[in-house]
Amino acid sequence: MSHLPAEEKKHVEKRHVEKKQHNPTVAMVLSIIFAGLGQLYNRRFIKGTVFIVIEVAFLVTMLESINFGLWGLRTLGTIPGTDHSIRLLVFGVLALIGVFFAITLYVFNVLDARKQAKRIRDGWKPMKFGEAMRQFYDSAFPYLMTFPGLVLMIFVVIFPLLFSILLAFTNYNLYNSPPRNLVDWVGFDNFSSLVTVPIWQDTFLSVFSWTIVWTLVATTLQIGLGLFLALIVNDSRIRFKKLIRTILILPWAVPAFVTILIFSAMFNDDFGSINRDIIIPLFGGEGLPWLSDPLYARIAIIMIQTWLGFPFIFALFSGVLQSISKDWYEAADVDGGTRFKKFRFITLPHVMFATAPLLIMQYAQNFNNFNVIYLFNEGGPPVRGQNAGGTDILISWVYKLTFDTNNYSMAAVISIIMGVIVSGFAFYQFRKTRSFKEEGEI
């Protein structure tokens, strides 16, 4: 700086002193007082103006609505016949989402002001408007593209999920239905009733245990059958492979609900072809009670789901088997490997490595497989001392509680339990695969 003129030298020294005196705490406090003031203090006038406009718009247009929503969420109404508790609950959930976004934006505003104040104090020079816009576009482009999907997810996934969770802590049922009656918060009473009240306890234990058995047995059978058929068709000694693959995939081409309804008629106790044309001619008697006995009904729907599910698994495994190099099998033949050892150490590891996430999804899907349960016999037959049918799984039981008996709060409780089970199982299993690993960790 010794070669600069005296006036210019003083100007540079003055700017240097100003930068040193630029206080990040002041910028942070101003942003806390009102969004955008910290950016104005940092001389980021456009960004500060944007934050100010957003906060003013929020206070003018949304503050009263959010206040009303939070009041409704807290009280669920005070005047029977006038206040609608469920509408107030909906407005309350929307208010919570609005508050979350407002707090997130406010925190970002404070942190941004403090961060830029630190950079200015350390000698950072703000970019020109055009350069700043180009940098913003480059860095924010992925977020701009995913923002519409995020908004859609909030209203399609997050909002119903929050509403269901909150509904589980109310007494919303047939006898407490608005607008005639108000809905009240009851805390964990519904959860305790599920394991203490005899009818709820017996039904829950029965349905839950059958859901687990159904998920494991039906899914494992369809996976095992699909793998077995894929291994046979992939054998080099088999001819007409294309024709066989086409025939085996045909059950997948027929709509599932059509197949289920046809099977429901075939398994009918009185006029079904299973009893009339197979069981009675071969074994005599009156046939088996496929629809009236819980045990036989469960066996029937497990067989139906195996028929419905194996074509997809067969097609999946067939593609993986064709991708395994033949050199490995030739090397195993040289080492004297048997067919079983080649399957165990070459085929099975490759198949499981490539298809594990999809197989996990099959278990999760069957855990909530409503179609086959309801379309076959609507979850029947009835079971004495329970408010669920003999083949009802958790999801079909939730449907009956919601639409048949209007017991919305207990349906929400069971839905939460289902969500926790499926989410925990899927998350644990996916963590063991490549699906949740970063690119550098694979």
C-alpha positions as CSV (number, residue, x, y, z in Angstrom):
1,M,0.0,0.0,0.0
2,S,3.1,2.3,0.2
3,H,2.9,3.2,-3.5
4,L,-0.8,4.3,-3.4
5,P,-1.8,8.0,-3.2
6,A,-2.5,9.3,0.3
7,E,-6.3,9.7,-0.3
8,E,-6.7,6.2,-1.8
9,K,-4.7,4.8,1.0
10,K,-7.0,6.4,3.6
11,H,-10.0,5.0,1.7
12,V,-8.6,1.5,1.7
13,E,-7.7,1.7,5.4
14,K,-11.2,3.0,6.2
15,R,-12.8,0.0,4.3
16,H,-10.5,-2.3,6.1
17,V,-11.5,-0.9,9.5
18,E,-15.2,-1.1,8.6
19,K,-14.8,-4.8,7.7
20,K,-13.0,-5.5,11.0
21,Q,-15.8,-3.7,12.8
22,H,-18.6,-5.7,11.0
23,N,-20.2,-7.7,13.8
24,P,-21.8,-11.1,13.1
25,T,-23.7,-10.9,16.4
26,V,-25.4,-7.7,15.4
27,A,-26.4,-9.3,12.0
28,M,-27.8,-12.3,13.9
29,V,-29.8,-10.2,16.4
30,L,-31.3,-8.1,13.7
31,S,-32.4,-11.2,11.8
32,I,-33.9,-12.5,15.0
33,I,-35.8,-9.3,15.5
34,F,-37.2,-9.3,11.9
35,A,-36.2,-11.5,9.0
36,G,-34.1,-9.7,6.5
37,L,-32.7,-6.9,8.7
38,G,-29.4,-8.8,9.2
39,Q,-29.1,-9.1,5.4
40,L,-29.6,-5.4,5.1
41,Y,-26.9,-4.8,7.7
42,N,-24.6,-7.0,5.5
43,R,-25.6,-4.8,2.5
44,R,-27.3,-7.7,0.8
45,F,-30.3,-5.6,-0.1
46,I,-32.0,-7.9,-2.5
47,K,-31.9,-10.9,-0.2
48,G,-32.9,-8.8,2.8
49,T,-35.8,-7.4,0.9
50,V,-37.0,-10.9,-0.1
51,F,-36.9,-12.1,3.5
52,I,-38.8,-9.0,4.7
53,V,-41.5,-9.4,2.1
54,I,-41.8,-13.1,3.0
55,E,-42.2,-12.4,6.7
56,V,-44.7,-9.5,6.1
57,A,-46.7,-11.7,3.8
58,F,-46.7,-14.5,6.4
59,L,-47.8,-12.2,9.2
60,V,-50.6,-10.6,7.1
61,T,-52.0,-13.7,5.4
62,M,-51.2,-16.7,7.6
63,L,-50.8,-15.7,11.2
64,E,-54.5,-15.6,12.0
65,S,-55.1,-18.9,10.2
66,I,-52.3,-20.6,12.0
67,N,-53.4,-19.2,15.3
68,F,-56.9,-20.6,14.7
69,G,-55.5,-24.0,13.6
70,L,-53.4,-24.3,16.7
71,W,-56.4,-23.3,18.9
72,G,-58.5,-26.0,17.2
73,L,-55.7,-28.5,17.6
74,R,-55.4,-27.8,21.3
75,T,-59.2,-27.8,22.1
76,L,-60.8,-29.8,19.3
77,G,-63.7,-27.4,19.7
78,T,-65.7,-26.1,22.6
79,I,-69.3,-25.8,21.4
80,P,-71.1,-29.1,20.4
81,G,-73.1,-28.8,17.2
82,T,-71.1,-25.8,16.1
83,D,-67.4,-26.8,16.2
84,H,-66.4,-29.7,14.0
85,S,-63.6,-31.4,15.8
86,I,-62.2,-33.3,12.8
87,R,-62.1,-30.1,10.7
88,L,-60.3,-28.4,13.5
89,L,-57.9,-31.3,13.7
90,V,-57.2,-30.9,9.9
91,F,-56.6,-27.2,10.3
92,G,-54.4,-27.9,13.2
93,V,-52.2,-30.3,11.3
94,L,-51.9,-27.7,8.4
95,A,-51.0,-25.1,11.0
96,L,-48.2,-27.3,12.3
97,I,-46.8,-27.8,8.8
98,G,-47.0,-24.0,8.3
99,V,-45.2,-23.3,11.6
100,F,-42.5,-25.9,10.7
101,F,-41.8,-24.2,7.4
102,A,-41.9,-20.7,9.0
103,I,-39.4,-21.7,11.7
104,T,-37.2,-23.4,9.1
105,L,-37.1,-20.3,7.0
106,Y,-36.5,-18.1,10.0
107,V,-33.6,-20.2,11.2
108,F,-32.1,-20.1,7.7
109,N,-32.4,-16.4,7.7
110,V,-30.6,-16.0,11.0
111,L,-27.8,-18.4,10.1
112,D,-27.4,-16.8,6.7
113,A,-27.0,-13.4,8.1
114,R,-24.5,-14.5,10.7
115,K,-22.5,-16.5,8.2
116,Q,-22.3,-13.6,5.7
117,A,-21.3,-11.2,8.4
118,K,-18.4,-13.4,9.4
119,R,-17.3,-13.6,5.8
120,I,-17.5,-9.8,5.3
121,R,-15.5,-9.3,8.5
122,D,-12.8,-11.6,7.1
123,G,-12.5,-9.6,3.9
124,W,-15.1,-11.3,1.6
125,K,-16.3,-9.0,-1.1
126,P,-19.9,-9.6,-2.3
127,M,-20.4,-10.7,-5.9
128,K,-22.2,-8.6,-8.5
129,F,-25.9,-9.4,-9.0
130,G,-25.5,-11.3,-12.3
131,E,-22.7,-13.5,-10.9
132,A,-24.6,-14.1,-7.7
133,M,-27.6,-15.2,-9.6
134,R,-25.6,-17.6,-11.7
135,Q,-24.0,-19.1,-8.6
136,F,-27.4,-19.4,-6.9
137,Y,-28.8,-21.2,-10.0
138,D,-25.9,-23.6,-10.1
139,S,-26.0,-24.5,-6.4
140,A,-29.8,-24.5,-6.0
141,F,-30.8,-26.2,-9.2
142,P,-31.2,-29.7,-7.6
143,Y,-33.3,-28.3,-4.8
144,L,-35.5,-26.3,-7.2
145,M,-36.2,-29.5,-9.2
146,T,-37.1,-31.5,-6.1
147,F,-39.2,-28.8,-4.5
148,P,-42.5,-29.7,-6.3
149,G,-42.0,-33.3,-5.3
150,L,-41.4,-32.2,-1.7
151,V,-44.6,-30.2,-1.6
152,L,-46.5,-33.1,-3.1
153,M,-45.0,-35.5,-0.5
154,I,-46.0,-33.2,2.3
155,F,-49.7,-33.2,1.4
156,V,-49.9,-36.8,0.2
157,V,-47.7,-38.5,2.8
158,I,-46.8,-36.2,5.7
159,F,-50.2,-34.6,6.2
160,P,-52.2,-37.9,6.3
161,L,-49.5,-39.5,8.5
162,L,-49.7,-36.7,11.1
163,F,-53.5,-36.7,11.0
164,S,-53.6,-40.5,11.6
165,I,-51.1,-40.2,14.5
166,L,-53.0,-37.5,16.2
167,L,-56.3,-39.3,15.6
168,A,-55.0,-42.3,17.6
169,F,-55.0,-40.1,20.7
170,T,-58.7,-39.1,20.5
171,N,-62.0,-40.9,21.2
172,Y,-63.3,-40.4,17.6
173,N,-65.7,-43.3,17.1
174,L,-69.4,-43.9,16.2
175,Y,-70.5,-42.4,19.6
176,N,-68.3,-39.4,19.4
177,S,-68.9,-38.1,15.9
178,P,-69.0,-34.4,15.1
179,P,-70.7,-32.1,14.6
180,R,-73.3,-33.4,17.1
181,N,-70.6,-34.4,19.6
182,L,-67.1,-33.1,20.2
183,V,-64.0,-35.3,20.0
184,D,-61.7,-35.3,23.0
185,W,-58.1,-36.0,23.5
186,V,-57.7,-39.2,25.6
187,G,-53.9,-39.7,25.6
188,F,-52.8,-43.3,25.5
189,D,-56.1,-44.8,26.5
190,N,-56.6,-46.4,23.1
191,F,-53.2,-48.0,23.2
192,S,-53.8,-49.4,26.7
193,S,-57.3,-50.6,25.7
194,L,-55.7,-52.6,22.9
195,V,-53.8,-54.7,25.3
196,T,-56.0,-54.7,28.4
197,V,-59.7,-54.8,27.3
198,P,-60.4,-58.5,26.6
199,I,-62.1,-58.2,23.2
200,W,-59.5,-55.8,21.8
201,Q,-56.6,-57.9,23.3
202,D,-57.9,-61.2,22.0
203,T,-58.6,-59.8,18.5
204,F,-55.3,-57.9,18.3
205,L,-53.2,-60.9,19.3
206,S,-55.1,-63.2,16.9
207,V,-54.9,-60.8,14.0
208,F,-51.3,-59.8,14.6
209,S,-50.0,-63.4,14.9
210,W,-51.9,-64.4,11.7
211,T,-50.5,-61.4,9.9
212,I,-47.0,-62.4,10.7
213,V,-47.7,-66.1,9.7
214,W,-49.4,-64.9,6.5
215,T,-46.5,-62.6,5.6
216,L,-43.8,-65.1,6.2
217,V,-45.5,-68.2,4.8
218,A,-47.1,-66.7,1.7
219,T,-44.1,-64.6,0.7
220,T,-41.6,-67.4,1.3
221,L,-43.7,-69.8,-0.7
222,Q,-44.0,-67.5,-3.7
223,I,-40.2,-66.7,-3.6
224,G,-39.3,-70.4,-3.2
225,L,-41.6,-71.4,-6.1
226,G,-40.4,-68.6,-8.3
227,L,-36.7,-69.5,-7.6
228,F,-37.4,-73.2,-8.2
229,L,-39.1,-72.7,-11.6
230,A,-36.4,-70.2,-12.6
231,L,-33.7,-72.7,-11.9
232,I,-35.5,-75.4,-13.9
233,V,-36.2,-73.2,-16.9
234,N,-32.6,-71.8,-16.9
235,D,-31.1,-75.3,-17.0
236,S,-29.3,-75.9,-20.3
237,R,-31.1,-79.2,-20.9
238,I,-34.5,-77.6,-21.0
239,R,-35.9,-76.9,-24.5
240,F,-38.6,-74.4,-25.5
241,K,-37.5,-71.9,-22.9
242,K,-39.4,-69.0,-24.4
243,L,-42.7,-70.9,-24.5
244,I,-42.3,-72.1,-20.9
245,R,-41.4,-68.6,-19.7
246,T,-44.4,-67.2,-21.5
247,I,-46.8,-69.7,-19.9
248,L,-45.3,-69.2,-16.4
249,I,-45.7,-65.4,-16.6
250,L,-49.4,-65.6,-17.8
251,P,-50.8,-65.5,-14.2
252,W,-49.0,-62.1,-13.8
253,A,-50.7,-60.8,-16.9
254,V,-54.2,-61.4,-15.6
255,P,-55.5,-58.6,-13.2
256,A,-55.1,-59.8,-9.6
257,F,-58.7,-58.9,-8.6
258,V,-60.1,-61.0,-11.4
259,T,-58.0,-64.0,-10.4
260,I,-59.0,-63.6,-6.7
261,L,-62.7,-63.4,-7.5
262,I,-62.4,-66.5,-9.7
263,F,-60.6,-68.4,-6.9
264,S,-63.2,-67.2,-4.5
265,A,-65.9,-68.9,-6.6
266,M,-63.8,-72.0,-7.1
267,F,-63.3,-72.4,-3.3
268,N,-67.0,-71.9,-2.5
269,D,-68.2,-74.6,0.0
270,D,-71.4,-75.4,-1.9
271,F,-70.9,-75.0,-5.6
272,G,-67.1,-74.4,-6.0
273,S,-65.2,-76.6,-8.4
274,I,-62.5,-77.4,-5.9
275,N,-65.0,-79.3,-3.8
276,R,-67.4,-80.5,-6.5
277,D,-64.9,-81.7,-9.1
278,I,-61.8,-82.6,-7.0
279,I,-62.4,-83.2,-3.3
280,I,-65.8,-85.0,-3.4
281,P,-65.0,-87.3,-6.3
282,L,-61.7,-88.3,-4.9
283,F,-62.4,-88.4,-1.1
284,G,-66.1,-88.4,-0.8
285,G,-68.0,-86.5,1.9
286,E,-69.3,-83.0,1.6
287,G,-66.0,-81.4,0.7
288,L,-63.8,-79.0,2.8
289,P,-65.2,-75.8,4.4
290,W,-62.9,-73.4,2.6
291,L,-64.9,-70.3,3.4
292,S,-66.5,-71.2,6.7
293,D,-63.5,-72.6,8.6
294,P,-60.7,-70.2,9.5
295,L,-57.9,-72.8,9.1
296,Y,-59.0,-73.9,5.6
297,A,-59.7,-70.3,4.6
298,R,-56.1,-69.3,5.6
299,I,-54.7,-72.2,3.6
300,A,-56.7,-71.2,0.6
301,I,-55.5,-67.6,0.5
302,I,-51.9,-68.6,1.1
303,M,-52.2,-70.8,-2.0
304,I,-53.9,-68.0,-3.9
305,Q,-51.1,-65.5,-3.0
306,T,-48.5,-68.0,-4.0
307,W,-50.1,-68.3,-7.4
308,L,-50.4,-64.5,-7.8
309,G,-46.9,-63.7,-6.6
310,F,-44.6,-66.3,-8.1
311,P,-44.6,-65.0,-11.8
312,F,-42.9,-61.8,-10.8
313,I,-40.3,-63.6,-8.7
314,F,-39.8,-66.1,-11.6
315,A,-39.2,-63.3,-14.1
316,L,-36.9,-61.5,-11.7
317,F,-34.8,-64.5,-10.9
318,S,-34.7,-65.6,-14.6
319,G,-33.0,-62.3,-15.5
320,V,-30.4,-62.6,-12.7
321,L,-29.6,-66.2,-13.5
322,Q,-28.9,-65.4,-17.1
323,S,-26.4,-62.7,-16.1
324,I,-24.2,-65.1,-14.1
325,S,-21.0,-66.0,-16.0
326,K,-20.8,-69.6,-17.2
327,D,-17.0,-69.5,-16.5
328,W,-17.7,-69.7,-12.8
329,Y,-19.7,-72.9,-13.2
330,E,-17.0,-74.4,-15.4
331,A,-14.4,-73.6,-12.8
332,A,-16.6,-75.3,-10.2
333,D,-16.9,-78.4,-12.4
334,V,-13.1,-78.5,-12.7
335,D,-12.8,-78.4,-8.9
336,G,-15.3,-81.2,-8.6
337,G,-18.2,-79.1,-7.3
338,T,-21.6,-80.8,-7.1
339,R,-24.9,-79.2,-8.3
340,F,-25.8,-78.4,-4.7
341,K,-22.5,-76.7,-4.0
342,K,-22.7,-74.6,-7.2
343,F,-26.2,-73.5,-6.2
344,R,-25.1,-72.7,-2.7
345,F,-21.9,-70.9,-3.4
346,I,-22.5,-69.4,-6.9
347,T,-26.1,-69.1,-7.8
348,L,-27.8,-68.3,-4.5
349,P,-25.3,-65.5,-3.4
350,H,-25.6,-63.8,-6.8
351,V,-29.4,-64.0,-6.9
352,M,-29.8,-62.7,-3.3
353,F,-27.2,-60.0,-3.8
354,A,-29.1,-58.6,-6.9
355,T,-32.6,-59.1,-5.6
356,A,-32.5,-58.6,-1.8
357,P,-34.2,-55.2,-1.8
358,L,-37.0,-56.3,-4.1
359,L,-37.6,-59.5,-2.0
360,I,-37.8,-57.4,1.1
361,M,-40.4,-55.3,-0.6
362,Q,-42.4,-58.5,-1.3
363,Y,-42.6,-59.2,2.5
364,A,-43.6,-55.6,3.2
365,Q,-46.2,-55.7,0.4
366,N,-47.8,-58.9,1.7
367,F,-47.8,-57.5,5.2
368,N,-50.3,-54.9,3.9
369,N,-51.9,-57.0,1.1
370,F,-55.5,-55.9,1.4
371,N,-56.7,-57.1,-2.0
372,V,-56.4,-60.9,-1.6
373,I,-57.8,-60.9,2.0
374,Y,-60.8,-58.7,1.3
375,L,-61.7,-59.9,-2.2
376,F,-61.5,-63.6,-1.3
377,N,-64.0,-63.6,1.6
378,E,-63.9,-60.1,3.1
379,G,-61.6,-61.4,5.9
380,G,-64.1,-64.0,7.1
381,P,-65.3,-66.3,8.5
382,P,-66.5,-64.6,11.8
383,V,-64.7,-65.6,15.0
384,R,-66.6,-65.7,18.3
385,G,-65.4,-63.2,20.9
386,Q,-63.5,-61.1,18.3
387,N,-64.4,-58.1,16.2
388,A,-62.3,-59.3,13.2
389,G,-62.7,-62.3,10.9
390,G,-60.6,-65.4,10.8
391,T,-58.5,-64.4,7.8
392,D,-58.3,-60.6,8.6
393,I,-54.8,-59.2,8.7
394,L,-54.1,-55.8,10.3
395,I,-54.8,-53.8,7.2
396,S,-58.2,-55.4,6.5
397,W,-59.1,-55.1,10.2
398,V,-58.3,-51.4,10.0
399,Y,-60.6,-51.2,7.0
400,K,-63.5,-52.8,8.9
401,L,-62.9,-50.6,12.0
402,T,-63.0,-47.6,9.7
403,F,-65.9,-48.3,7.4
404,D,-68.0,-50.9,9.2
405,T,-67.9,-49.9,12.8
406,N,-66.7,-46.3,12.5
407,N,-64.1,-46.8,15.2
408,Y,-61.6,-44.4,13.7
409,S,-59.3,-43.9,16.7
410,M,-58.6,-47.6,17.2
411,A,-58.0,-47.9,13.5
412,A,-55.5,-45.1,13.7
413,V,-53.8,-46.9,16.6
414,I,-53.4,-50.1,14.7
415,S,-52.2,-48.2,11.6
416,I,-49.4,-46.7,13.7
417,I,-48.4,-50.1,14.9
418,M,-48.4,-51.4,11.3
419,G,-46.3,-48.4,10.2
420,V,-43.7,-48.9,12.9
421,I,-43.3,-52.6,12.2
422,V,-43.0,-52.2,8.4
423,S,-40.7,-49.2,8.7
424,G,-38.4,-50.7,11.2
425,F,-38.1,-54.0,9.4
426,A,-37.6,-52.4,6.0
427,F,-35.1,-49.9,7.3
428,Y,-33.0,-52.5,9.1
429,Q,-33.0,-54.8,6.1
430,F,-32.2,-52.0,3.6
431,R,-29.3,-50.9,5.7
432,K,-27.8,-54.3,5.2
433,T,-27.9,-53.9,1.4
434,R,-26.3,-51.4,-1.1
435,S,-29.5,-49.3,-1.2
436,F,-28.6,-46.9,1.6
437,K,-24.9,-46.7,1.0
438,E,-23.2,-43.7,-0.6
439,E,-21.4,-44.1,-3.9
440,G,-17.9,-44.1,-2.3
441,E,-18.9,-46.7,0.3
442,I,-20.0,-49.4,-2.1
